[in-house]
Amino acid sequence: MRRLLLRSLVQGPLTEPAPPADDAALAELAARVDRAARRRLGRTLAIREVDAGSCNGCELEIHALGNVLYDLERFGLRFVASPRHADVLLVTGPVTANMREALERTYQATPDPKWVVAVGDCARNGGVFAGSPACVGRVSAVLPVDLHVPGCPPSPLVLLGGLLALLEDVSTGVIMDQARRKREEP
Ligand code: SF4
């Protein structure tokens, strides 16, 4: 034990250093998301995150969207605790058998118009859990998916790019206009 303690004091932490932030890419992406959010949403989009059975790697990257570097809320995109307040369901992981009903009920509780974004390779095709008897499979086997964000896990920049694609998509833009009108109704 003493030897282990001494070694850890001499060696320091064994974690890898964080990759350098790509400030230019982030700034460009942030400006585009900001423009698209203003045009489509009038500055608000509510996101409900649903872990349908992930390893939590995707959640770590999604949480990073809220840190001081990415600061998602500056674009009017924010996470909400209830599907009843959400426009978008951000679903991670392969859908496990135990989470299937909860995912379906979350979808039913989300008011129209709504989008489903499948985040990560597991959500897209089962990923490393494909074929597991504990899993139903990809998210699109359970819910209609509007957008897939690939990666294992996708980085915050890729997630931001996915949200931007959702905002900029012409067909879903119609839905966003409906969402804005719905909000503006008395
Ligand atoms: S895509 Fe990768 S990080 Fe995300 S839940 Fe699957 S294994 Fe975990």
Boltz pocket constraint, residues with backbone or C-beta under 6 A from the ligand:
constraints:
  - pocket:
      binder: B
      contacts: [[A, 53], [A, 54], [A, 55], [A, 56], [A, 57], [A, 58], [A, 92], [A, 93], [A, 94], [A, 119], [A, 120], [A, 121], [A, 122], [A, 123], [A, 127], [A, 128], [A, 151], [A, 152], [A, 153], [A, 154]]
      max_distance: 6.0
